[in-house]
Amino acid sequence: MSVVLQFGHTPKTRPLSPKRSALIAALDIGTSKIVCLIARLKPQAPQDILRRRTHRVEIIGFGHTVARGMKSGTVVDLAEAEQAMRQATDLAERTAKMQLESVVVSITGGKPHSELISAAVNLTGKTVTDGDIARVLAAGSQHLARPDRAVLHSLPIGYSLDQTAGIRDPRGMLGHRFGIDMHVMTADITVARNLMYAVERCHVDVGAMGKQCLHESGDGQPAPDHLAR
């Protein structure tokens, strides 16, 4: 069990291939109730409506209970909060007839704050590579490191090359100075760590955290879904 946040970042889920199925669980922790949903994600063919949606969602497990040990989205009684979370997750597991390994956790407390940041690096070659994208993302992450804030989301919203901005996918493009604009959501780090700790005491890992279940499903690489958010 660990609630150490690497560089102040909360856990993130890995991107899911459009051709693969997956199971995902969400734990919505509010002041009045705690809800756990387990869903199966199944690949689906492109549709005219919601064209970027690659999977359909089938709910297979559901559990909810009255919230205890929580106030304004913050853990105020660890034992009470843990017991309520256990009850919600146990009910969902019984419905789905499976045992959870990790959940996506919502966070409503900790004074969430949204901001835009920019960073830039020099290209190592003539064209943009995946390595350059990783370096500019790392440069952006350095701006996010703050001792009192936990990073919930850090999503690229656009790239730039020299004086050209608004680039959606820079791979293979020519340039010298490579920049990124990122949307960042942060919360109080103590609130986030104690929420994670309460969940992990239920013997379930925190796969990701998000503001009211706004879930990041990417690894920071440029993709239409990321840039459309």
LOKEMAR-73285 format. One record per residue: residue in one letter; x, y, z of N, C-alpha, C in turn. Coordinates in Angstrom, 2 decimals, decimal comma. Example, Ala and Ser with C-alpha at 12.3 -4.5 7.8 and 13.67 -1.06 7.14 Angstrom:
BEGIN
> resn nxx nyy nzz caxx cayy cazz cxx cyy czz
> A 13,19 -5,69 7,80 12,30 -4,50 7,80 13,20 -3,30 7,80 .
> S 12,85 -2,25 7,08 13,67 -1,06 7,14 12,90 0,03 7,87 .
# end
This chain:
BEGIN
> resn nxx nyy nzz caxx cayy cazz cxx cyy czz
> M 0,84 -1,19 0,00 0,00 0,00 0,00 0,88 1,24 0,00 .
> S 0,60 2,18 -0,91 1,42 3,37 -1,00 0,59 4,54 -1,48 .
> V 0,78 5,70 -0,83 0,08 6,91 -1,26 1,10 7,98 -1,64 .
> V 2,28 7,54 -2,08 3,30 8,45 -2,55 2,95 8,89 -3,97 .
> L 2,89 10,20 -4,18 2,57 10,73 -5,50 3,86 11,14 -6,19 .
> Q 4,16 10,52 -7,33 5,37 10,82 -8,07 5,28 12,19 -8,70 .
> F 6,15 13,10 -8,26 6,16 14,48 -8,76 4,80 15,15 -8,57 .
> G 4,05 14,72 -7,54 2,78 15,34 -7,25 1,64 14,88 -8,13 .
> H 1,87 13,88 -8,98 0,83 13,40 -9,90 0,07 12,24 -9,28 .
> T -1,26 12,29 -9,35 -2,07 11,14 -8,95 -1,96 10,06 -10,02 .
> P -2,33 8,81 -9,70 -2,21 7,72 -10,69 -3,02 8,00 -11,96 .
> K -2,58 7,44 -13,07 -3,25 7,59 -14,35 -3,47 6,22 -14,98 .
> T -4,55 6,06 -15,71 -4,80 4,82 -16,43 -4,05 4,82 -17,76 .
> R -3,81 3,65 -18,28 -3,16 3,51 -19,58 -4,20 3,58 -20,70 .
> P -3,79 4,05 -21,89 -4,73 4,12 -23,00 -5,21 2,72 -23,41 .
> L -6,44 2,64 -23,86 -7,04 1,36 -24,26 -7,14 1,31 -25,77 .
> S -6,65 0,21 -26,35 -6,75 0,01 -27,78 -8,21 -0,06 -28,21 .
> P -8,57 0,57 -29,33 -9,96 0,52 -29,82 -10,45 -0,89 -30,11 .
> K -9,52 -1,84 -30,25 -9,89 -3,21 -30,60 -9,98 -4,14 -29,39 .
> R -9,68 -3,60 -28,19 -9,65 -4,45 -27,01 -10,80 -4,15 -26,07 .
> S -11,29 -5,19 -25,40 -12,29 -5,02 -24,34 -11,56 -4,83 -23,01 .
> A -12,27 -4,29 -22,03 -11,65 -4,07 -20,73 -12,74 -3,93 -19,68 .
> L -12,35 -4,17 -18,43 -13,22 -3,92 -17,29 -12,71 -2,68 -16,56 .
> I -13,63 -1,85 -16,11 -13,25 -0,64 -15,40 -14,25 -0,41 -14,27 .
> A -13,75 0,11 -13,16 -14,61 0,38 -12,01 -14,41 1,83 -11,58 .
> A -15,51 2,47 -11,21 -15,47 3,85 -10,74 -16,04 3,92 -9,33 .
> L -15,37 4,69 -8,47 -15,84 4,88 -7,10 -16,09 6,38 -6,91 .
> D -17,37 6,73 -6,84 -17,77 8,13 -6,70 -18,02 8,40 -5,22 .
> I -17,14 9,17 -4,60 -17,19 9,41 -3,16 -17,71 10,81 -2,89 .
> G -18,95 10,87 -2,43 -19,55 12,16 -2,11 -19,75 12,34 -0,63 .
> T -20,34 13,46 -0,27 -20,61 13,72 1,14 -21,85 12,99 1,62 .
> S -22,83 12,77 0,73 -24,09 12,12 1,12 -24,13 10,64 0,78 .
> K -23,43 10,23 -0,30 -23,46 8,81 -0,68 -22,16 8,43 -1,38 .
> I -21,90 7,13 -1,38 -20,74 6,56 -2,08 -21,27 5,51 -3,05 .
> V -20,88 5,63 -4,31 -21,38 4,74 -5,35 -20,20 4,07 -6,06 .
> C -20,33 2,77 -6,30 -19,32 2,03 -7,06 -20,00 1,39 -8,27 .
> L -19,43 1,64 -9,45 -19,92 1,07 -10,70 -18,81 0,23 -11,33 .
> I -19,18 -0,94 -11,83 -18,25 -1,78 -12,58 -18,81 -1,94 -13,98 .
> A -17,99 -1,69 -14,98 -18,46 -1,72 -16,36 -17,50 -2,51 -17,24 .
> R -18,06 -3,09 -18,29 -17,27 -3,75 -19,32 -17,27 -2,86 -20,55 .
> L -16,09 -2,52 -21,03 -15,96 -1,71 -22,23 -15,77 -2,63 -23,43 .
> K -16,65 -2,51 -24,41 -16,60 -3,36 -25,59 -16,39 -2,51 -26,84 .
> P -15,46 -2,92 -27,72 -15,23 -2,14 -28,95 -16,51 -2,02 -29,77 .
> Q -16,67 -0,87 -30,40 -17,82 -0,67 -31,27 -17,38 0,02 -32,55 .
> A -18,14 -0,19 -33,60 -17,85 0,44 -34,89 -18,13 1,93 -34,82 .
> P -17,44 2,73 -35,64 -17,69 4,18 -35,65 -19,15 4,49 -35,96 .
> Q -19,67 5,54 -35,29 -21,04 5,94 -35,48 -21,11 7,41 -35,86 .
> D -22,25 7,81 -36,43 -22,42 9,21 -36,80 -22,47 10,11 -35,58 .
> I -23,04 9,60 -34,48 -23,10 10,35 -33,24 -21,96 9,90 -32,34 .
> L -21,29 10,84 -31,69 -20,14 10,54 -30,83 -19,10 9,72 -31,60 .
> R -18,58 10,30 -32,65 -17,69 9,58 -33,56 -16,38 9,15 -32,90 .
> R -15,95 9,88 -31,88 -14,68 9,52 -31,24 -14,83 8,42 -30,19 .
> R -16,05 8,04 -29,89 -16,25 6,98 -28,92 -15,91 5,65 -29,56 .
> T -14,95 4,93 -28,98 -14,48 3,67 -29,55 -15,08 2,45 -28,86 .
> H -15,71 2,64 -27,68 -16,25 1,51 -26,94 -17,67 1,83 -26,44 .
> R -18,45 0,77 -26,30 -19,72 0,92 -25,62 -19,59 0,39 -24,20 .
> V -20,41 0,91 -23,31 -20,29 0,61 -21,89 -21,45 -0,29 -21,44 .
> E -21,10 -1,39 -20,82 -22,09 -2,31 -20,26 -21,88 -2,38 -18,75 .
> I -22,85 -1,88 -17,98 -22,75 -1,92 -16,52 -23,02 -3,33 -16,03 .
> I -22,08 -3,89 -15,30 -22,24 -5,26 -14,80 -22,26 -5,34 -13,28 .
> G -21,92 -4,23 -12,61 -21,92 -4,23 -11,15 -22,27 -2,86 -10,61 .
> F -23,03 -2,82 -9,50 -23,46 -1,55 -8,93 -23,61 -1,71 -7,42 .
> G -23,10 -0,75 -6,67 -23,27 -0,74 -5,24 -23,25 0,68 -4,71 .
> H -24,08 0,96 -3,71 -24,07 2,30 -3,13 -24,44 2,23 -1,66 .
> T -24,03 3,23 -0,92 -24,32 3,28 0,50 -24,27 4,74 0,95 .
> V -24,80 4,99 2,13 -24,73 6,33 2,71 -23,28 6,63 3,07 .
> A -22,82 7,82 2,70 -21,43 8,21 2,99 -21,26 8,45 4,49 .
> R -20,14 7,97 4,98 -19,78 8,20 6,38 -18,31 8,60 6,43 .
> G -17,96 9,41 7,39 -16,57 9,81 7,55 -16,10 10,82 6,52 .
> M -17,03 11,43 5,78 -16,69 12,41 4,75 -17,39 13,73 5,03 .
> K -16,74 14,83 4,70 -17,34 16,15 4,82 -16,77 17,04 3,72 .
> S -17,64 17,54 2,86 -17,23 18,41 1,75 -16,16 17,75 0,88 .
> G -16,32 16,43 0,65 -15,38 15,71 -0,21 -14,05 15,39 0,44 .
> T -13,96 15,57 1,75 -12,71 15,35 2,49 -12,91 14,28 3,56 .
> V -11,92 13,41 3,72 -11,98 12,39 4,76 -11,81 13,06 6,12 .
> V -12,81 12,88 7,00 -12,72 13,43 8,36 -12,71 12,33 9,41 .
> D -13,07 11,12 9,02 -12,99 9,96 9,92 -12,56 8,77 9,06 .
> L -11,30 8,39 9,17 -10,73 7,39 8,28 -11,44 6,05 8,40 .
> A -11,69 5,59 9,62 -12,32 4,28 9,82 -13,73 4,26 9,27 .
> E -14,50 5,31 9,51 -15,87 5,37 9,00 -15,89 5,44 7,48 .
> A -15,00 6,24 6,91 -14,93 6,36 5,45 -14,55 5,03 4,82 .
> E -13,57 4,35 5,40 -13,16 3,05 4,88 -14,30 2,05 4,91 .
> Q -15,06 2,02 5,99 -16,16 1,06 6,11 -17,22 1,32 5,05 .
> A -17,54 2,59 4,81 -18,55 2,92 3,79 -18,06 2,55 2,40 .
> M -16,78 2,81 2,11 -16,23 2,46 0,80 -16,21 0,95 0,61 .
> R -15,86 0,22 1,65 -15,87 -1,24 1,57 -17,27 -1,76 1,24 .
> Q -18,28 -1,19 1,88 -19,64 -1,64 1,65 -20,07 -1,42 0,20 .
> A -19,75 -0,24 -0,35 -20,14 0,07 -1,73 -19,41 -0,84 -2,72 .
> T -18,11 -1,03 -2,52 -17,35 -1,87 -3,45 -17,74 -3,34 -3,31 .
> D -18,01 -3,80 -2,09 -18,43 -5,19 -1,90 -19,75 -5,47 -2,62 .
> L -20,69 -4,54 -2,52 -21,98 -4,73 -3,19 -21,80 -4,80 -4,71 .
> A -20,94 -3,92 -5,24 -20,69 -3,94 -6,69 -20,01 -5,23 -7,12 .
> E -19,06 -5,70 -6,32 -18,36 -6,95 -6,65 -19,32 -8,14 -6,65 .
> R -20,23 -8,17 -5,71 -21,20 -9,28 -5,65 -22,11 -9,25 -6,87 .
> T -22,53 -8,05 -7,27 -23,40 -7,94 -8,44 -22,67 -8,40 -9,70 .
> A -21,40 -8,00 -9,83 -20,62 -8,34 -11,02 -20,00 -9,73 -10,94 .
> K -20,04 -10,35 -9,75 -19,44 -11,66 -9,51 -17,96 -11,66 -9,87 .
> M -17,26 -10,68 -9,35 -15,82 -10,55 -9,57 -15,21 -9,77 -8,43 .
> Q -13,88 -9,80 -8,35 -13,16 -9,05 -7,32 -12,36 -7,93 -7,97 .
> L -12,53 -6,73 -7,46 -11,85 -5,57 -8,03 -10,38 -5,54 -7,65 .
> E -9,57 -5,08 -8,60 -8,16 -4,83 -8,32 -7,87 -3,34 -8,20 .
> S -8,60 -2,52 -8,97 -8,38 -1,08 -8,92 -9,66 -0,35 -9,29 .
> V -9,73 0,92 -8,91 -10,89 1,76 -9,22 -10,42 3,14 -9,64 .
> V -11,26 3,81 -10,42 -11,08 5,22 -10,73 -11,87 6,00 -9,69 .
> V -11,20 6,87 -8,98 -11,80 7,56 -7,82 -12,10 9,01 -8,16 .
> S -13,31 9,45 -7,82 -13,65 10,86 -7,99 -13,19 11,64 -6,77 .
> I -12,89 12,91 -6,98 -12,52 13,79 -5,88 -13,28 15,09 -6,04 .
> T -13,99 15,48 -5,00 -14,77 16,72 -5,04 -14,22 17,77 -4,09 .
> G -13,43 17,32 -3,09 -12,85 18,26 -2,13 -11,47 18,72 -2,56 .
> G -10,79 19,39 -1,64 -9,41 19,81 -1,89 -9,28 21,05 -2,76 .
> K -10,37 21,83 -2,89 -10,33 23,08 -3,65 -9,72 22,86 -5,05 .
> P -10,37 22,07 -5,90 -9,85 21,84 -7,25 -9,65 23,15 -8,01 .
> H -8,56 23,20 -8,76 -8,21 24,41 -9,50 -7,76 24,04 -10,91 .
> S -8,26 24,76 -11,90 -7,94 24,51 -13,30 -7,09 25,64 -13,85 .
> E -6,09 25,29 -14,66 -5,24 26,32 -15,26 -4,61 25,79 -16,55 .
> L -4,09 26,70 -17,35 -3,38 26,37 -18,58 -1,90 26,70 -18,40 .
> I -1,03 25,80 -18,86 0,40 26,05 -18,79 1,02 25,78 -20,16 .
> S 2,20 26,33 -20,38 2,93 26,14 -21,64 4,37 25,77 -21,34 .
> A 4,97 25,00 -22,22 6,38 24,63 -22,11 6,92 24,40 -23,52 .
> A 8,25 24,45 -23,66 8,86 24,27 -24,98 10,25 23,66 -24,83 .
> V 10,68 22,93 -25,88 12,01 22,34 -25,94 12,53 22,49 -27,37 .
> N 13,83 22,33 -27,54 14,42 22,31 -28,88 14,37 20,89 -29,43 .
> L 14,04 20,75 -30,71 14,01 19,43 -31,33 15,42 18,85 -31,40 .
> T 15,52 17,54 -31,22 16,82 16,88 -31,29 17,21 16,59 -32,73 .
> G 16,23 16,56 -33,64 16,50 16,33 -35,07 15,73 17,32 -35,91 .
> K 15,52 16,97 -37,15 14,82 17,89 -38,06 13,30 17,80 -37,91 .
> T 12,80 16,62 -37,52 11,35 16,43 -37,41 10,97 15,98 -35,99 .
> V 9,69 16,15 -35,67 9,19 15,79 -34,34 9,03 14,28 -34,23 .
> T 9,57 13,72 -33,18 9,47 12,28 -32,92 8,70 12,06 -31,61 .
> D 8,40 10,79 -31,33 7,75 10,46 -30,06 8,64 10,86 -28,88 .
> G 9,96 10,76 -29,07 10,88 11,18 -28,02 10,76 12,66 -27,73 .
> D 10,59 13,49 -28,77 10,41 14,93 -28,56 9,11 15,21 -27,82 .
> I 8,07 14,46 -28,15 6,79 14,63 -27,46 6,94 14,29 -25,98 .
> A 7,66 13,21 -25,70 7,89 12,82 -24,30 8,69 13,90 -23,56 .
> R 9,66 14,50 -24,24 10,48 15,53 -23,59 9,67 16,79 -23,31 .
> V 8,81 17,20 -24,24 8,05 18,42 -24,01 6,98 18,18 -22,94 .
> L 6,44 16,95 -22,87 5,52 16,62 -21,79 6,22 16,65 -20,44 .
> A 7,46 16,16 -20,41 8,24 16,20 -19,18 8,54 17,64 -18,77 .
> A 8,83 18,48 -19,76 9,08 19,90 -19,47 7,83 20,55 -18,88 .
> G 6,67 20,19 -19,43 5,43 20,72 -18,87 5,19 20,22 -17,46 .
> S 5,54 18,98 -17,20 5,35 18,41 -15,86 6,18 19,12 -14,81 .
> Q 7,35 19,64 -15,20 8,19 20,36 -14,25 7,49 21,62 -13,73 .
> H 6,64 22,21 -14,56 5,90 23,39 -14,13 4,80 23,03 -13,14 .
> L 4,43 21,75 -13,09 3,31 21,33 -12,26 3,72 20,98 -10,85 .
> A 4,99 20,75 -10,61 5,45 20,26 -9,30 5,30 21,35 -8,24 .
> R 4,37 21,13 -7,30 4,15 22,04 -6,19 3,96 21,22 -4,92 .
> P 4,55 21,62 -3,83 4,51 20,78 -2,62 3,12 20,61 -2,02 .
> D 2,19 21,52 -2,29 0,89 21,47 -1,64 -0,26 21,09 -2,57 .
> R 0,06 20,77 -3,85 -1,00 20,45 -4,81 -0,74 19,10 -5,48 .
> A -1,82 18,35 -5,69 -1,74 17,09 -6,42 -2,33 17,30 -7,82 .
> V -1,65 16,79 -8,83 -2,10 16,95 -10,21 -3,09 15,83 -10,53 .
> L -4,34 16,20 -10,84 -5,37 15,23 -11,20 -5,36 14,94 -12,69 .
> H -5,23 15,98 -13,50 -5,22 15,86 -14,96 -4,16 16,79 -15,52 .
> S -3,48 16,34 -16,55 -2,57 17,20 -17,30 -2,68 16,78 -18,76 .
> L -3,61 17,41 -19,48 -3,95 16,99 -20,83 -3,42 17,98 -21,86 .
> P -2,71 17,49 -22,89 -2,29 18,39 -23,97 -3,49 18,89 -24,76 .
> I -3,56 20,19 -24,98 -4,67 20,75 -25,76 -4,18 21,32 -27,08 .
> G -2,86 21,37 -27,29 -2,33 21,87 -28,56 -0,82 21,93 -28,53 .
> Y -0,21 21,90 -29,73 1,24 21,95 -29,87 1,61 23,12 -30,78 .
> S 2,87 23,51 -30,70 3,36 24,58 -31,57 4,75 24,22 -32,09 .
> L 5,06 24,71 -33,28 6,39 24,56 -33,88 6,84 25,94 -34,34 .
> D 7,92 26,42 -33,71 8,42 27,76 -33,99 7,27 28,77 -33,80 .
> Q 6,83 29,43 -34,83 5,77 30,44 -34,69 4,38 29,91 -35,06 .
> T 4,28 28,62 -35,34 3,00 28,03 -35,74 2,35 27,33 -34,55 .
> A 1,17 27,81 -34,16 0,46 27,25 -33,02 -0,77 26,47 -33,48 .
> G -1,42 25,81 -32,53 -2,66 25,09 -32,83 -2,47 23,77 -33,55 .
> I -1,29 23,17 -33,47 -1,03 21,90 -34,14 -1,62 20,77 -33,31 .
> R -2,35 19,88 -33,96 -3,00 18,78 -33,25 -2,10 17,55 -33,11 .
> D -1,45 17,14 -34,19 -0,54 16,00 -34,14 0,75 16,40 -34,83 .
> P 1,82 16,67 -34,08 3,06 17,21 -34,66 4,02 16,16 -35,19 .
> R 3,71 14,88 -35,04 4,66 13,84 -35,44 5,08 14,00 -36,90 .
> G 6,41 13,97 -37,13 6,95 14,03 -38,48 7,06 15,42 -39,06 .
> M 6,61 16,45 -38,34 6,65 17,80 -38,87 8,02 18,44 -38,64 .
> L 8,39 19,38 -39,50 9,67 20,07 -39,44 9,60 21,27 -38,51 .
> G 10,73 21,58 -37,87 10,78 22,75 -37,01 12,03 22,76 -36,16 .
> H 12,13 23,76 -35,29 13,27 23,88 -34,38 12,81 23,91 -32,92 .
> R 11,89 24,82 -32,61 11,39 24,97 -31,23 10,01 24,34 -31,13 .
> F 9,87 23,37 -30,22 8,65 22,57 -30,11 7,98 22,88 -28,78 .
> G 6,72 23,35 -28,83 6,02 23,74 -27,62 4,73 22,98 -27,41 .
> I 4,20 23,09 -26,21 2,96 22,42 -25,84 2,15 23,33 -24,93 .
> D 0,82 23,28 -25,09 -0,12 23,91 -24,17 -0,89 22,79 -23,48 .
> M -1,01 22,88 -22,16 -1,64 21,82 -21,38 -2,71 22,39 -20,47 .
> H -3,80 21,62 -20,33 -4,81 21,94 -19,33 -4,53 21,10 -18,09 .
> V -4,47 21,76 -16,94 -4,08 21,10 -15,70 -5,17 21,30 -14,64 .
> M -5,52 20,22 -13,96 -6,44 20,27 -12,83 -5,70 19,78 -11,59 .
> T -5,71 20,57 -10,53 -5,02 20,19 -9,30 -5,97 20,25 -8,12 .
> A -5,56 19,60 -7,02 -6,32 19,64 -5,77 -5,33 19,61 -4,61 .
> D -5,81 19,93 -3,43 -4,97 19,90 -2,24 -4,38 18,50 -2,06 .
> I -3,07 18,44 -1,90 -2,39 17,14 -1,90 -2,75 16,31 -0,66 .
> T -2,98 16,95 0,47 -3,33 16,21 1,69 -4,70 15,57 1,54 .
> V -5,65 16,29 0,95 -6,99 15,73 0,72 -6,89 14,54 -0,23 .
> A -6,12 14,68 -1,31 -5,99 13,60 -2,28 -5,32 12,37 -1,67 .
> R -4,26 12,58 -0,91 -3,53 11,44 -0,33 -4,38 10,69 0,69 .
> N -5,14 11,41 1,52 -5,98 10,73 2,51 -7,15 10,00 1,85 .
> L -7,66 10,54 0,74 -8,71 9,83 0,01 -8,15 8,55 -0,59 .
> M -6,96 8,63 -1,19 -6,31 7,44 -1,72 -6,05 6,41 -0,62 .
> Y -5,60 6,89 0,53 -5,28 6,00 1,64 -6,52 5,26 2,11 .
> A -7,67 5,96 2,21 -8,90 5,32 2,63 -9,32 4,23 1,65 .
> V -9,19 4,52 0,34 -9,56 3,52 -0,68 -8,63 2,32 -0,61 .
> E -7,33 2,55 -0,49 -6,36 1,45 -0,48 -6,46 0,59 0,77 .
> R -7,00 1,13 1,85 -7,27 0,32 3,04 -8,36 -0,71 2,79 .
> C -9,11 -0,52 1,70 -10,13 -1,50 1,30 -9,53 -2,60 0,41 .
> H -8,20 -2,64 0,32 -7,46 -3,61 -0,49 -7,79 -3,48 -1,98 .
> V -7,99 -2,24 -2,41 -8,22 -1,91 -3,81 -7,26 -0,79 -4,19 .
> D -6,57 -0,96 -5,31 -5,65 0,08 -5,78 -6,41 1,24 -6,40 .
> V -5,83 2,42 -6,32 -6,38 3,59 -7,00 -5,74 3,64 -8,39 .
> G -6,53 3,31 -9,41 -6,01 3,30 -10,77 -5,86 4,69 -11,36 .
> A -6,74 5,60 -10,91 -6,71 6,98 -11,38 -7,60 7,80 -10,48 .
> M -7,37 9,11 -10,48 -8,24 10,03 -9,75 -8,71 11,10 -10,72 .
> G -9,93 11,60 -10,50 -10,45 12,62 -11,38 -11,44 13,51 -10,66 .
> K -11,59 14,73 -11,15 -12,58 15,65 -10,61 -13,96 15,18 -11,00 .
> Q -14,73 14,69 -10,01 -16,09 14,20 -10,21 -16,14 13,20 -11,38 .
> C -15,20 12,25 -11,34 -15,14 11,16 -12,32 -14,86 11,65 -13,73 .
> L -14,30 12,88 -13,87 -13,77 13,27 -15,18 -12,50 12,49 -15,34 .
> H -12,53 11,46 -16,18 -11,48 10,45 -16,20 -10,55 10,64 -17,37 .
> E -9,27 10,72 -17,09 -8,28 10,78 -18,17 -7,93 9,36 -18,58 .
> S -8,02 9,11 -19,86 -7,77 7,75 -20,34 -6,61 7,72 -21,32 .
> G -5,72 8,69 -21,24 -4,60 8,74 -22,18 -3,28 8,81 -21,49 .
> D -2,22 8,71 -22,23 -0,89 8,75 -21,66 -0,19 10,05 -22,03 .
> G -0,96 11,05 -22,49 -0,34 12,31 -22,84 0,08 12,41 -24,28 .
> Q -0,06 11,34 -25,05 0,29 11,39 -26,45 -0,82 12,09 -27,22 .
> P -0,52 12,79 -28,30 -1,56 13,52 -29,01 -2,57 12,59 -29,65 .
> A -3,83 12,88 -29,44 -4,92 12,08 -30,00 -6,14 12,96 -30,07 .
> P -7,04 12,70 -31,02 -8,23 13,54 -31,17 -9,04 13,65 -29,90 .
> D -9,22 12,55 -29,17 -10,03 12,60 -27,96 -9,41 13,57 -26,95 .
> H -8,09 13,53 -26,81 -7,44 14,40 -25,83 -7,63 15,86 -26,22 .
> L -7,44 16,17 -27,48 -7,45 17,55 -27,91 -8,85 18,10 -28,00 .
> A -9,83 17,24 -27,96 -11,22 17,71 -28,06 -11,80 18,05 -26,70 .
> R -11,09 17,71 -25,62 -11,66 17,91 -24,28 -11,41 19,32 -23,81 .
# end
